Amino acid sequence: MTTMLNIESRGRRVLMMAATVAVALAGTACDLKDTLLEPQQPGLIKPGDLQSATGAEAVRTGALERLQRATLGGNNNQESIWLLAGLMTDEFKSSDTFSQRNETDQRNIQTNNAQIQSEYTTLQQLRGYARDAANYLKEFVPEKPAEQAQMFFAMGFAELQLSEDFCNGIPFGVTVDGVPHYTPPVSTAEGFALARAHFDSALTLITGTDAFSVGMKQAILVAKARTLIDLGLFTEAANTVPAAAVPDSFQYNLTYSQSSGQDNEWWIMTLGTARYAVGDSVDLIAGATNRILNAIPFASLKDPRVPNTGSSVTGTAAKGFDGQTVFITQNLWGRDDPVPLVSGIDARLVEAEARLQAADYAGMMAILNALRTSPRTIGIFKVPAMTALSNPTPTTKAEAADIFFREKALWQFGRGQRMGDLRRLVRQYGRPQDQAFPAGNFFKNGTYGTDVNFPVTDNEKSNPNFTKCIDRNA
């Protein structure tokens, strides 16, 4: 089953808002002239315009657009969090000239990085948009509780993504009636707990058996299970997403449309502008082959889950936007191809990691091989059946983790989970950061840094309770 997250264009949102206002053109010609000469603010939406079912639905549509913008964009050459996380890890590398992208790739990020600042703000604003929409829906559309649940899902997803990708010490304030309510920074674990609470609130609202309610419940369950994994509650996470509740075929897709100006951001930054190249475990420095420690060879592996064109070590290959970096382009997503926000494949990987944590390595391998040996769909991309893993059943947790996180990275390539997984390899599996994240010589200059997350950026300093991250630990 595939649930499509359809995002309305800005123009249609304005029309929806306009539909709440009836204008009677009655009276004399003089009256009409006076009206036409009055100062006009056609883009201004007053609070009173939202006090209706139509207004509530319009705010919900706006929140959904924010969810798409925050995760995989459609932002016309402006990053989303999934792109930045892919750049920070080994999924992609910068073939661009922007210093903000290059420092992100190098894992040496400044607190005034404009790209990171934009995405931090977008995720925090998503929380506010979804909160407002949930309140309006509760008041004006109480007969559709699943739509309220969708907004709690959006809130929780923003908090989950912030907690996975940013430092320890994020403030989670709110704005009520235009007045900001500042909060002090909280720990990463408290951020995950906040996301979990919102997913639980969403689940209490899902009571219907219609397709929308069923699809929303499955999406919420997968997101909640991911949060439980982040909290180290592996058994509870697996029990949340059994196949009976979330089938393998389930997808909750972000959708795109050229006609509404919403492009798949991976297409924009790769095929569209050549600013992001598919990552690899090797690259070139001054014409010599350079090994990137800990990196999965996404480009050179030529795995069917990460289709790409180009070679990291062919100096005559096409160059990226910077005119220097060997450009390897992804062929997984086209300009308007959908991308799963959460999926049944994600659910099976949750179950596999629970087996790993329980030292049931044979059970873990059985789940991973079941995923491989049947055709799968990611968005609309068809992954053919693959052979089972040739590895013998691992005998140690370290060996099992190597196999598991490699398979997980290939199944979830470019979908915003790699950063959280590398942090968990440090936090939950005890690996030093330089044995989990890309390390060694950086192909543009110097060496990789030691950052394992994004900093909360300087714009948060308007919050009187915030000065800096509690720490930058994984």
Residue pairs with C-beta under 8 A, 6 or more apart in sequence:
1 211
1 214
1 215
1 218
1 247
1 249
1 250
1 251
2 249
2 250
2 251
2 252
2 253
3 211
3 212
3 215
3 216
3 218
3 219
3 250
3 251
3 252
3 253
4 253
4 255
4 338
5 64
5 67
5 68
5 252
5 253
5 254
5 255
5 341
6 64
6 255
7 61
7 64
7 65
7 68
7 74
7 254
7 255
7 256
7 260
7 262
8 16
8 61
8 64
8 65
8 260
9 257
9 260
9 261
9 262
10 65
10 261
11 260
12 61
12 260
13 58
13 61
13 62
13 65
14 43
16 54
16 57
16 58
16 61
17 45
17 49
17 55
17 58
19 54
20 49
20 52
20 54
20 55
20 58
21 49
25 32
49 55
50 56
50 58
50 59
50 136
51 140
52 140
53 140
53 141
55 136
55 140
56 133
56 136
56 137
56 139
56 140
56 141
57 137
57 141
57 147
59 129
59 132
59 133
59 136
60 133
60 136
60 137
60 147
60 150
60 151
62 129
62 133
63 126
63 129
63 130
63 132
63 133
63 151
63 154
64 150
64 154
66 122
66 125
66 126
66 129
66 130
66 154
67 126
67 130
67 154
67 157
67 158
67 341
68 74
68 254
68 262
69 75
69 80
69 122
69 126
70 80
70 81
70 119
70 122
70 123
70 126
70 158
70 161
71 80
71 81
71 82
71 157
71 161
71 254
71 341
71 416
72 80
72 82
72 83
72 254
72 264
72 265
72 266
72 339
72 416
73 79
73 80
73 83
73 263
73 264
73 265
73 268
74 256
74 261
74 262
74 263
74 264
74 265
75 265
76 261
76 263
76 268
77 268
77 269
77 273
77 275
78 118
79 101
79 115
79 118
79 119
79 265
79 269
80 119
80 122
80 265
81 119
81 122
81 123
81 161
81 165
81 416
82 265
82 414
82 415
82 416
83 92
83 265
83 266
83 269
83 276
84 104
84 115
84 116
84 119
84 165
84 454
85 91
85 165
85 416
85 418
85 419
86 92
86 276
86 279
86 414
86 416
86 418
87 93
87 94
87 101
87 104
87 105
87 276
88 104
88 105
88 107
88 109
88 419
88 451
88 454
89 279
89 418
89 419
89 422
89 437
89 438
90 279
90 281
90 292
90 294
90 295
90 296
90 298
90 418
90 437
90 438
91 278
91 279
91 298
91 409
91 413
91 414
91 418
92 105
92 276
92 277
92 278
92 279
92 414
93 105
93 276
93 277
93 279
93 280
93 283
93 325
93 443
94 101
94 102
94 104
94 105
94 275
94 276
94 277
94 322
94 325
94 444
95 274
95 275
95 276
95 277
95 319
95 320
95 321
95 322
95 325
95 326
95 327
96 102
96 275
96 276
96 320
96 321
96 322
97 321
97 322
98 115
98 275
100 113
100 114
100 115
100 116
101 115
101 275
102 444
103 109
103 110
103 113
104 113
104 115
104 116
105 442
105 444
106 442
106 444
106 446
106 448
106 449
107 437
107 438
107 448
107 449
107 450
107 451
107 452
108 448
108 449
108 450
108 451
109 116
109 449
109 451
109 454
109 455
110 455
111 455
111 456
111 457
111 458
111 468
112 457
112 458
113 455
113 457
116 454
116 455
116 457
117 457
117 458
117 459
120 162
120 166
120 454
120 456
120 457
120 459
120 460
121 459
123 158
123 161
123 162
124 158
124 162
126 154
126 155
126 158
127 155
127 158
127 159
127 172
127 174
128 174
128 175
129 154
130 151
130 152
130 154
130 155
130 158
131 151
131 155
131 174
133 151
134 148
134 151
134 152
134 155
137 144
137 147
137 148
137 151
138 148
141 147
145 205
145 206
145 207
145 208
146 205
146 206
146 208
146 210
146 212
146 213
146 216
148 202
148 205
149 201
149 202
149 203
149 205
149 206
149 216
149 217
149 220
150 202
150 216
152 198
152 199
152 201
152 202
152 205
153 198
153 199
153 202
153 216
153 219
153 220
153 223
155 198
156 194
156 195
156 196
156 197
156 198
156 199
156 202
156 220
156 223
156 224
156 227
157 195
157 223
157 341
159 172
159 191
159 192
159 194
159 195
159 198
160 192
160 195
160 223
160 226
160 227
160 230
161 416
162 170
162 191
163 170
163 188
163 191
163 192
163 195
163 230
164 230
164 417
164 419
164 420
164 423
165 419
165 420
165 453
165 454
166 453
166 454
166 455
166 456
167 188
167 453
167 454
167 455
167 456
167 469
167 470
167 471
167 472
168 187
168 188
168 453
168 469
168 470
168 471
168 472
168 473
169 185
169 186
169 187
169 456
169 468
169 469
169 470
169 471
170 185
170 186
170 188
170 191
170 456
171 182
171 183
171 184
171 185
171 186
171 456
171 460
171 463
171 465
171 466
172 183
172 186
172 191
172 194
173 180
173 181
173 182
173 183
173 463
174 180
174 181
175 181
182 463
182 464
182 465
182 466
183 463
183 465
184 465
184 466
185 456
185 465
185 466
185 469
185 470
186 194
187 470
189 231
192 227
192 230
192 231
193 231
195 223
195 227
196 224
196 227
196 228
196 231
199 220
199 223
199 224
199 227
200 224
202 216
202 220
203 217
203 220
203 221
203 224
206 213
206 216
206 217
206 220
207 213
208 214
215 250
215 252
218 245
218 246
218 250
218 252
218 344
219 252
219 341
219 342
221 240
221 241
221 245
221 246
221 347
222 241
222 246
222 250
222 252
222 342
222 343
222 344
222 346
222 347
222 350
223 342
224 240
225 237
225 238
225 240
225 241
225 346
225 347
225 350
226 237
226 342
226 346
226 350
226 417
228 234
228 236
228 237
228 240
229 237
229 350
229 353
229 424
230 420
230 424
232 428
234 353
234 354
234 357
234 358
235 354
235 357
235 358
237 350
237 353
237 354
238 350
238 351
238 353
238 354
238 355
240 350
241 347
241 350
241 351
242 351
243 344
243 347
243 348
246 344
246 347
247 344
248 344
248 345
248 347
248 348
248 371
248 374
248 376
249 344
249 377
250 343
250 344
250 347
251 338
251 340
251 342
251 343
251 344
251 377
251 378
251 379
252 340
252 341
252 342
252 343
253 338
253 339
253 340
253 341
253 379
254 338
254 339
254 340
254 341
255 336
255 338
256 262
256 263
256 264
256 335
256 336
256 337
256 338
257 336
258 335
258 336
262 336
263 272
263 335
263 336
264 333
264 334
264 335
264 336
264 337
264 339
266 276
266 330
266 332
266 333
266 339
266 414
267 333
267 334
267 335
267 337
269 275
269 276
270 276
270 277
270 278
270 329
270 330
271 329
271 330
271 334
271 335
272 335
273 321
274 318
274 319
274 320
274 321
274 327
274 329
275 320
275 321
277 299
277 310
277 320
277 325
277 326
277 327
277 328
277 329
278 298
278 299
278 306
278 308
278 310
278 328
278 329
278 330
279 292
279 295
279 296
279 298
279 299
279 438
280 292
280 295
280 297
280 298
280 299
280 300
280 312
280 328
281 291
281 292
281 295
281 296
281 297
281 300
282 289
282 290
282 291
282 292
282 297
282 300
282 312
282 313
283 289
283 290
283 292
283 312
283 313
283 326
283 443
284 290
284 312
284 313
284 315
284 326
284 443
285 441
285 443
287 315
289 313
290 440
290 441
290 443
291 440
292 438
292 439
292 440
293 434
293 435
293 438
293 439
293 440
294 434
294 435
294 436
294 437
294 438
294 439
295 438
296 406
296 409
296 410
298 306
298 308
298 409
298 410
298 413
299 306
299 308
299 310
299 311
299 312
299 328
300 311
300 312
300 313
302 308
303 410
304 383
304 384
304 386
305 378
305 383
305 410
305 411
305 413
306 330
306 332
306 410
306 413
307 330
307 331
307 332
307 381
308 328
308 329
308 330
308 331
308 332
309 328
309 329
309 331
310 317
310 318
310 326
310 327
310 328
310 329
311 317
311 326
311 328
312 326
312 328
313 326
314 326
315 326
317 326
317 327
317 328
318 326
318 327
319 325
319 326
319 327
320 326
320 327
325 443
325 444
330 414
332 378
332 379
332 381
332 413
332 414
333 339
333 379
333 381
333 414
337 379
337 380
337 381
338 379
338 380
339 378
339 379
339 414
339 415
340 346
340 378
340 379
340 415
341 415
343 378
345 371
345 376
345 378
345 411
345 412
346 412
346 417
348 367
348 370
348 371
349 367
349 371
349 407
349 408
349 411
349 412
351 367
352 363
352 364
352 367
352 368
352 404
352 408
353 364
353 404
353 408
355 361
355 363
355 364
355 367
356 364
356 397
356 400
356 401
356 404
359 397
361 393
361 394
361 395
361 400
362 393
364 400
364 403
364 404
365 389
365 391
365 393
365 394
365 403
368 389
368 403
368 404
368 407
369 388
369 389
371 407
371 411
372 385
372 386
372 387
372 388
372 389
372 407
373 385
373 386
373 387
373 388
374 385
375 382
375 383
375 384
375 385
376 382
376 383
377 383
378 411
389 403
389 407
391 403
394 400
394 402
394 403
397 429
398 429
401 425
401 429
405 421
405 425
408 417
408 421
409 418
409 421
412 418
419 453
422 436
422 437
422 452
422 474
423 452
423 453
423 474
424 474
425 431
425 436
426 432
426 433
426 436
426 452
426 474
427 473
427 474
433 450
433 452
433 474
434 450
436 452
437 448
437 452
438 448
439 447
439 448
440 447
440 448
441 447
441 448
442 448
451 472
452 472
452 473
452 474
453 472
453 474
455 468
455 469
455 472
456 466
456 468
456 469
460 466
461 467
